[in-house]
Amino acid sequence: MKKFWIALCLVVMAVVLVCGGLYAYAYYYDHKVPNFTGETDLYVYPGMEPDALCESILADGKVKKPSSLRRVFKEVESLKPGHYRIDSTCSSIYVSRMLHLGWQTPVTLTLSGSIRTPGVLARKIGAQMMADSASVARFAACADSIGTDPALLFTKIIPDSYQMLWTTPVKDIFARLFKERDAWWTAERVTAASAQGLTPEEVSTLASIVDGETKYVPEQPAIACVYLNRLRTGMKLQADPTVAYCFDYEPRRILRWMLLTDSPYNTYMNYGLPPGPISCPPKSCLEAVLHPDRHNYLYFCADPSFNGSHRFAESYTEHLVNARAFQKALTERQRANTH
């Protein structure tokens, strides 16, 4: 009988040691051993359940031991919304704590390309941040929210890439954009604007017109100078992009009757700059206005080669020659495309 109890004790001890060893190994693995084979970006939305997120991570196929991840996720009571990045150095417990405590990885909010209207801006932000585009649009349209007339919104934003948390509230997104714009306008740039007879807001307005005329960066300073020359000589700017703005950029071509549109933004009808920017101008256009070329041209026309460049002229007579050459090339091109 004594031998029986001794044997039983040995068996129990062995079972305890094995279980203890397995528990210790599992604990060590969960806490210390990297359990992932590559990078995974997670976007956690409000109300997402831990179990569902765990299975989503497993479905990515980059988890070495699924049992480890499932084990630690059983202890996760809630998730903090945000953007998180898992990499090959992460243990299971680190990931669960990261998601529970909100250790977010910043995202890059990129504002680039043509941003012609506040609606386009709202969609770009909404596509990259947790904030929905409708909330962004409402905020951008409110003078009290942005601290200025909504018509001047694009004087307060400079397209670029900005690092911030994915969950950043709308008001803080705009606060960051406005802060970066203020930092960009150094004393030297304000002085350069003054040298052109412009305020920073007027620079943004003229830069938006330059942006509407050409995306060919090397030529932007030359076009900026044309418009500055017109302002200085008392000419109307007569900029087609301002007419397109009056029609929400819907027309593919500007027709003669459109030039008679009654709008303060129509520079064929009004002298000087429009009330505000007609788009969100990139840095290249802002710099083009601050540091324009020096010439006496008052006119420009697209080059007949269709290479994105322009032909410039000092007189209207010379400009008409350039315009006819372009129109002839355009007509020939359209005929060739119909055959």
Salt bridges, closest charged atoms under 4 A:
ASP30 OD2 - ARG71 NE 2.82
ASP41 OD1 - HIS83 NE2 2.88
ASP41 OD1 - ARG85 NE 2.90
GLU55 OE2 - ARG70 NE 3.07
ASP60 OD2 - LYS62 NZ 3.88
ASP160 OD2 - LYS283 NZ 2.56
ASP172 OD1 - LYS171 NZ 3.23
GLU180 OE2 - ARG176 NE 2.96
ASP182 OD1 - ARG181 NH1 3.14
GLU201 OE2 - ARG181 NH2 3.34
ASP211 OD1 - LYS215 NZ 2.82
GLU219 OE1 - HIS310 ND1 2.61
GLU287 OE2 - ARG189 NH2 3.07
GLU287 OE1 - HIS291 NE2 3.64
ASP303 OD2 - ARG311 NE 3.45
